[in-house]
Each structure stands twice: as structure tokens, then as C-alpha cells.
Amino acid sequence: MDVGDLLTRVRAGDPALGLRAVGALHRLAEQVEAQAVVTAREQGWSWEQIGDALGVSRQSAHAKHGRAAG
Amino acid sequence: MPARFAAGARGVVGAALAEARLRGDRRIGTEHLLLGVLHHPDTEAARALGVDLPAARSALAALDQAALAALGIAVGALAPAAPADDGVDPWPAARAPASGEPASGDDPAAVLFGHDRQRPTPAQVAQLRTALSSGARAVLSRALAVAPTTPARRVTPELVLLALLERPPPDPAATLLDRLGVDRAAARGQLGDPS
């Protein structure tokens, strides 16, 4: 199934699928981010470098991931 | 005023918060409350569902995988890094000395802490309120409203589950229960709900 098929289903009255997909994308991004930050810290990346890669400040990156990623 | 959430029900909310964080969700939804109930398999509530925590987590992951597949995105099972901690305290700051007037009424965010702890500040209440989805807030409010008519007179995991079972689709918990093949009416009957 491609995006066109999905849009067809959404227009046909199945918004649950489209909304679930949006939520799943958010969750996927969060899970990938959490794992990637842990790996980056293990390889010696600074919080500033991680923040730049994620497009957030060093403080934001550390506040969000500091506990899990050290 | 007695603590209006029994320890078991507080444990459900704490586990729900841990599950939400583990999944990368920003707020506690009804599906997380359902997972929170399943964190305590020795309760009447968990037994009434007849499914276990790993099965429910897998069902949520499968729903996400199917939705992403519809977008043409194939992902393997992204297993959470570590199992959620059952003993997690959802809002440890609530134990800190608090000042200011507590919020009143039947706001679950305000009464969740109970009288045996320091009263939460309005800021802490606001923090918890924004952490709950509107559906999750409605479920806890419903359980709070029913509690005085029950023998325990407090919110128990069973009352939280009964309120969850009342939610019709497309509520996330209802979707998850359908996916798991749980008969919501039968589960309510097992918990002694007359309706």
C-alpha cells in the first residue's frame, strides 16, 4: 500500500489510520532519538554536538536525555 | 478526607507514566492506563482482562507497525530499551515541601496525591493535568466519582479499569482491547458492574 492508498482510506472515512500513523511517526522518532543519543554519548559526543545535530540547545538535549544517556 | 486513590490505583498511574515515556508518547493516554493495570497481574482488574503486559505492548506495537506500513514505512519491532520500572514514582516532586493552596474539587490531578503526602502546589497539579490526555483525565474523574459508592470508598485499579471499559472506540484503550480480543462487556461483568 502506498501513500495514495492511505489517503484514499482516510478520505473514505478512516481517519483512525491516518491519526495512528502520525502518532506512530512521533513515537518512532522519539525511540530513534533516545537510542541515538545513548550511542553518541558512548562514543564521546558532547551535549553541544548532540544538541546541534537534533536542532535544539545543549541544555535541552541534556535535560531530556541526561538521565538515560549520562 | 481519606486518600481518595488507593495505593494500587496510584501504582497504575505511575506505571502508565512509565509506559508513556517508554513508548515516546508525550501524554498519558487511556492505552497507557490499561498497560498500568496490567503491571499488577495479581489484581482482580488484571485477571478480568485475561491478557498480560507483553501481549498488550506487542499489540500496540503491531497497531503502529500497520499504520506505518500503510505509509510505506517498514520498521522492525523497536523493542523498548528496558522494561518500565514498576516502582516508579510518577511525581516525586509531590513529596517535597509544598506551599500554596491545593486545587480543590474532583480534579484527578489535584486529588491523586492523597492526604498522606504533602499537598501539591498548583504548579504541580497543572503539570500532572497537562500530562494526562483528556480521555485519561475523564477516566480518572469517572473513577473518582464512583468511588464513594463502593465498599473501599477509594479509587482502586478495578474502578480505573471499569471506567476504561466504558470508553467506546475510537478511544485508544478501546482500540487496544479490540485488537487483543478482550470482550469489554464480559470483563465489566466479571468485575461486578451491574450495567
Interface residues (C-beta under 8 A of the other chain):
Chain A: M1 D2 V3 D5 L6 R9 A16 L17 R20 A21 G23 A24 L25 H26 R27 L28 A29 E30 Q31 V32 A34 Q35 V38
Chain B: R23 G24 D25 R26 L63 D64 Q65 A67 L68 A69 A70 L71 G72 I73 V75 L78 P80 A81 P170 T175
